[in-house]
Amino acid sequence: MTNQNKMTILLTITIALFVTFVGSRVASYFKYPPILGQFIASLLLAIPIVKTTVFTKESLEVIKIFSELAVIFLLLLTGLKSNVERINQSKKDVILIAAFGFLTPMILGIAVGLLLGFNLTVSFILGVSLSITAEGTNLAILLQLKKLRTKVGSIVISAGMINDVFGVIFLSFILVLAHKNGLESLALFPVKLIAFIGIIWIASILIPKALRYLEEQKKEVAMFNLVILVALMLAILSELLSLSSIVGAFIAGVILQNSFELKRDEKHEEHEIETLLFGIIIPFFFINIALNFDFTSLTDYPLLILIVLVTAIVGKLLGVLLTKPFTKLKWKKLYLIGWEMNSRGMIELIIANIALTAGLISTPLYSAIVFTAIVTSLISPFIIRGMIKRHPRIMG
């Protein structure tokens, strides 16, 4: 890489961070979560003339890498902040909401795909794409609103994690459709799962001992480095074992949380990770989502985009509301949870990208899926914030 290329990439990163910084400040001024401003500002960078002027192929790859890191660290922070006792208390609600919230939009998406004239494979990919919740977006919103450790917040994050696991499983089926050796990979999935459980068991023994040693030696920097390394290592291992990096990152957070509880309060490490995330890395998560969208699709395929968007929103809301006969949660809380789980993001885009690359779906359908991810992630925070403002105790 030449010096000129390096300077171009640095300039691109600087511009991207500046634009999202301004967006976050504007959102804060109007009393909205800063991340929402970052996302809206990211859309400005995705305008065709801006995108072609500011971004190069190399800089887009760098942003993609930063985005993947953002998802890993967001899930690490989820594990660190998750209220395990609260999750156990709401176990039934979590499982029901995760299952209904995934299956309902998937079935609805498949049905709509078939009605639109797509074959079963394309309709299946559409259904799976519309079923997955953006765990990273949810976490960022709940953190900004300081509602992560509430009952509803814990349900949303836990159900979202189960949603992601469902997504990874169905992604395996899509890989079977996309690759000739996909069937072999799917057959090895149980073996890989057992291997990963063994790795987690060993990690849960060794990590607390390492942290305790560093604490005794007063090695604060080394402790922070170890937290980051554990997250990256488990994320890489889970990815290699076909379990998705976000699963490994979340489990790393849970292990580290338990390790901190054995020795001292974990607030210091949480604060350092949170500062690193929201100060530098998270903006690239939203920039990457925005850059996947093609603005010309708005005029070329408006009806398809509208149908996919409405199917996604209705499917997720309906899925959560259908759990009412089986749970003691009130309608208002279920409605709020439905909107909190309505945002789409990274895994949906990964599935759509794999399907597009393999020639399984068309560019118009891909654009509709990306547009859905962007719009649902944009409107959900507005509705969530409005409901919390009107009903301050709704998250409890």
N, C-alpha and C positions, 0 to 999 in steps of 0.2 A: 504494500500500500504506500503510495507516494505521500509526501508531506502535504501536497495540495488536497488530496483526498481526506487526509486526517483533519485538516483545517475545515473542510466542507462539512464533515460529519459533526465536528465540534460546534460549528456555527448553527447547524440544523438543530442540534440538541439544545443549544442556548435559546434559539428562537422558540422552540416548542415549549420549553420550561417557562419562558417569559410570558407566552400567550396564556398558558394554563394558570400561571401565577396571577395574572390580571383577572382571568375569569373567576378564580377562587375568591379574590378580594371583592369583586363586584357581587358575587353571590352572598358573601358574608355581610356586605353592606345592606342587602335586602333581606337579611335574616334567614338565608337558606344555607344548607350544608355546602361548604367550600368545594367538595368533590363534584357537586352538581355543576358549579361554575366551570370546573376543569373540563368536564365532559362537553358542555355546550361550547366552550372555547375550542376544544379539540375538533369540533365539527367545522369550525372556520378554517382549520388547517387542511381539512379534507376537500374543500372547494377545489375543483379541477385545476384552475389557473394557479392557485396557491400551492397545491400539492406538487404540480410539475415544476414550479419555480423553486420551492424550498427544499424538497426532498429528492435525494438520489437513491439509486438501488442499494448502495452500501448503507446509507443512513436509515433506510427503511428496515434493513436487516438488524441494525443495531437497536432500533426502537422495538422490534419484535422480541429481541432477546431481553431487553429491559422489561417488556410487558410480561413475559413468561416468569421472570424473577419476581415481579410484583405479585402475581397470582400465588406463587410459592410462599412469599413472606406474608401475604394476607392470610393464607390458611394457617401458617405458623402462628400468627397473632390470634387467629380464631381459637386454636388449641390452647394457647396461653390464657386467653380471657374467658373461655367457655366455662359456664357454671355447671360443673358435672353433677352436683347434687340436684340442681334445678332440672337438669335434663332427665335424671332418673325419676324424679317426681312426675314428669310429664311424658314418660316413655310411650304410653299408649297413644297420646295425642300426636306425638312426633311421628310414630310409625304410620298412623292413619293418614295424617296430612301429607307425609312424604309419598305414600302409595297412591292416594287419590289425586294428589297434586301432580303426579307424574303420569299416571295411566289415563286420566281423563283427557288432558290435552293431546296425548299421544293418539288415543283412539279417535278423537275428534279430528286431529290433523290427518290421519290416514284416510278417514271418511271423506274429508274435504278434498284431499289429493285425488282420490278416485273419482269424485264428482267433477273435478276439473279436467279429467281425462288423462291423468298421469297413471303409469303402471304401478303395480304393487310395490316394487322396489323403491321407486321415487317417492311414493306416498308414505312408505315406512320411514324413509330418511327424513321427510318433512315432519312426520309425527314425532319422531324422536327429538329432532331439533327444537321443536316447540315445547317440549316437555321439561327441558333442563333449566333450572334456576341459576342465575349468575351469583354464585356464592361470594365472589370477591366484591361485587357491587353491593350486595346485602350487608356484608361485614363493614365495608367502608361507611355506608349510610348509618348503620346502628352505632358504630364507634363515634361518628361525628355528632349524633343525637344523644350520645351517652345512654343508650338503651340496650346495650348488648347483654347485660347481666339480668335483665328483667325476664319474667316468665315467657312473654311472647317472643322476646329477642332470642332466648335460648331455644324455643320451639322452632323458630324460623331458621336459625343457623343449623340446628341438628337435622331438621327435615331437609334443608338444603344440601347438607352433606350426604344424606341417604339418597337424595335426588341425583347427586353427582355420581354416586356409586352405581345407581341404575343406569345413568348415562354412559359410564365407562363400560358396563356390561353390554349395553346395546351397541356401543361403539365397536366392540369386538365383533359383533355380527356384521356391522357395516364394513369392517376390515375384511371379513370373509368375502363379502360381495366385491370388494375393491381389489383384492390381491389373490393370486392363485394359491399362495401358501397360507392364506388366512385360516383355513380349516385346521391346519396343523397347529397354529398358534392358539386357536380357541380350545383345542383338545388338551393343550398343556396348561390351560388356565388354572385348574384345581391344584396342580403341582406347584405352580408359581405362587398361588395364594398361601399354601402351606409353608413354603419357603419364606415368604414375607412375614408370616406370623412368627416363625422362628427367629427371624432377624429382629423383630419388634421386641420379643421376649428377652433376647440378649441385650438389646439397647436399653431396655427398662431397668436392667441390672447394672450395667456399666456407667450409664450417663449420670445417675445420682452420685455415684462414687467419685467421678471426675469433677463434678461441680462442687462437691463437698471439699475435695482436696484444694481446688482453686480458691474456694472461699476462705479456707484456713490460711492459705498463702497470700490472701488479699490481692489476688490477681484479677482486678475488675475487667481490664481490657481482654484478658485471656478468656474470661467467662463469657463476655459478649461474643468473641470470636467462636467459642465452642457452640453457642446457641445457633449462630448462623451456619456453622459447619454441619451440625446435626440436622438442621432443616434441609440443607442442600443434599447431604448424603442420603437421607431417607427418601427425599423427593426423587433423586436419581435412581435409587434402588427400586422404588415402587414403579417408576416409569419403565425401567428395564424389565420388570416382572409383569408388565402389561396392566398395572393397577392405577395408572395416572399419577403424575407427580404431586397433584393436590392432595391425594390420600396420604402419601408419605409425609408431606409438610404438616398436615393437620395432626397426624399421630405424633409427629415430633413435638408439636406444641403441647399436646396432652401429656406426653412423657416429661417434658421440661417443666410444665406446671406442677406435676406431682413431685418432681425433684426439688423445685423451689420450696414447696410446702414442707418438705422434710428438713430444710435448713433455715429458711428465712423468707420474708416477704419478697415477692417477685416483681414489685412495682417498678423498680429501677430498670431492670432488663426490658420490661414491657414498654416503658417510656422511651428508652433508647431506640428500640425497634420501631415503635410508632412514629417517632421523629424522623427516622431514616426513611420510612415508607412514605409518609405524607409529604415530606419535604422534597424528595428526589424521585422515588421510583413510581409511586401510584399514578402520577400524570401520564406516564408512558402506557399504562394499562388502558386508559381511556383514549389516548391518541391512537393506539393500535386498532381499537375497535372502530373508531371514526374513519381511519384510513382504509378500512376494508369496504367502505360503502362507496357506491358509484352513484353520484347525483343524477346522472342521466336516466337512471332506472325509474325515477319519480315521474318522468313524462312518458317514458317508453312503455312501462308496464304498470300503470296506476291501479287498475282493477285487481290484478294479481297481488300486488303489494298490500292493498287494503284488505283483501280476503284473508291473506296469511296473518296480517296484524290482528284483525278482529278474532280470528280463530285462536291465536295464541292467548290473547287477553281473556276472552270468554272461557276458554278451556281451563286455564289456571284458576280463575276465580270460581268457576263451577266445581272444579275438582276439590278445592278446599271447603267450599260451602256444603258439598255432599257429605262431609264428615259429621255434620251437625247431629244426626240421630245417634251417633256413636261416641260423642264427646260432650263434656259439660261446659265447653267454651261457648260464650255468647256469640250471637250473630255478628255483632260489631267487631269482636276480636277476630273471628274467622274471616270477615271481610277485609280487615286490616292485614291479616296474615296472607290472604290471597294476593293483595297488592304488593306486599313485601316480597313474595315469591314470584312476582310477575316479571321482574327484570331478567333478561337473558344476557349471556356474555361469552366467555372464553370457550367453554366446551362446545356450546352450540356452534360457534364459528369454526372450531376445529373440525367438527363433524361435517359441516357444510363445505369446508375447504377440501377435506379428504374426498368427499363425494364429487365435488366439482373437478378436482384433479384427475380422478379416476373415470371421469366421463359419465357418472351415474346420474347427475342432475344438470340442468341447463343453467346458463348464466342468469337469465331472468329470475329463476327460482332462488338461486344463490343470493342475488341482490335483495329479493324479498325477505329472505331469512336474516340477512345482515341488517336491513332496515328495521325489522321487527326487534332485533337485539338492541339497536340504538334507541328506538322510540320507547320501548317498554322500560329501558333503563333510565330514560329521561323523565317520563311521566310518573313513575312509581314514587320517587322521592317527594314530589309535589303533593301527591295524595296522602302519603304516609305522614308528612309533616303537618298537613292540614288536619288530619284526623287526630293526631297527638295533641295539637294545639286546642282543638275543640273538646277532646276527652283526655285530659292530662293523666288519668289513672288507667287508661286503656291497655298499657303495656304490662301492667303488674300481674 
